Amino acid sequence: MSAAATDLQEQATALLASKTIDDLLTGLEALLVRAKATPAVLYLIDGRARVLYPAAGFGCVANGPDQPLPDGELPAGHHLLRCGTLAIGVLQVA
């Protein structure tokens, strides 16, 4: 395994081990900054209302309106986040 892959695996493991939401968001922001992937917005999915609502901003403020959940493919720069087979959010990277 390459050093970059090992580093990414260690970072992912550390994020998953976060004890609080603040620790998770701080770790995710550090990872995004290192990857030069900011500004970025984390949206959570409300499946019943079929919307994405802004939950956190990284290098920006996440206070925009809810976005309709796309029926097909996500727009460029939007990355689906899953927990197992359940879609739970979208990370939008500018």
C-alpha positions in Angstrom: 0.0 0.0 0.0 1.4 3.4 -0.9 2.2 6.0 1.8 -0.6 8.3 0.5 -3.2 5.4 0.7 -2.0 4.5 4.3 -2.3 8.2 5.3 -5.8 8.4 3.9 -6.8 5.2 5.7 -5.4 6.6 9.0 -7.3 9.8 8.5 -10.5 8.0 7.7 -10.1 5.8 10.8 -9.5 8.8 13.0 -12.7 10.5 11.6 -14.7 7.4 12.3 -13.4 7.3 15.9 -14.5 10.9 16.6 -16.3 11.1 20.0 -18.3 14.2 19.2 -19.8 15.9 16.1 -17.4 18.8 16.8 -14.4 16.4 16.6 -15.8 14.9 13.4 -16.3 18.3 11.7 -12.9 19.6 12.9 -11.2 16.5 11.5 -13.1 16.6 8.3 -12.2 20.3 7.8 -8.5 19.5 8.4 -8.7 16.8 5.8 -10.4 19.0 3.3 -7.8 21.8 3.9 -4.9 19.4 3.4 -6.5 18.2 0.2 -7.1 21.8 -1.0 -10.8 21.0 -1.2 -12.2 24.0 0.4 -14.5 25.8 0.3 -16.9 22.9 0.8 -20.4 22.5 2.2 -21.8 19.4 3.9 -25.4 18.7 3.2 -27.5 16.1 5.0 -30.3 14.3 3.2 -33.9 14.5 4.3 -35.4 11.7 2.3 -39.0 12.3 3.3 -38.9 15.9 2.2 -36.5 15.0 -0.7 -34.1 17.9 0.1 -30.5 18.5 1.0 -30.1 20.9 3.9 -26.8 22.6 4.7 -25.3 21.3 7.9 -21.7 22.6 7.9 -19.4 24.9 5.9 -15.7 24.4 5.5 -13.9 27.6 4.5 -17.4 29.2 3.9 -20.7 29.7 5.6 -23.4 27.0 5.2 -26.5 29.0 5.6 -28.1 28.8 2.2 -31.6 27.4 1.5 -32.4 23.7 1.3 -31.7 22.2 -2.1 -34.0 19.8 -3.9 -32.6 16.2 -3.9 -31.6 15.5 -7.5 -33.4 12.6 -9.1 -30.5 11.5 -11.3 -26.7 12.1 -11.1 -25.4 14.7 -8.7 -23.9 17.9 -10.3 -20.1 18.2 -10.7 -18.3 18.7 -7.4 -21.1 17.0 -5.4 -20.1 13.7 -3.7 -22.6 11.3 -2.2 -21.9 10.2 1.4 -23.1 6.8 2.5 -23.4 4.8 5.7 -23.5 1.3 4.4 -26.1 1.4 1.6 -28.0 4.4 3.0 -27.3 7.8 1.4 -26.9 10.2 4.3 -25.4 13.4 2.8 -23.6 15.2 0.0 -20.3 17.0 0.2 -20.2 19.9 -2.3 -16.6 21.0 -3.1 -16.1 24.2 -5.1 
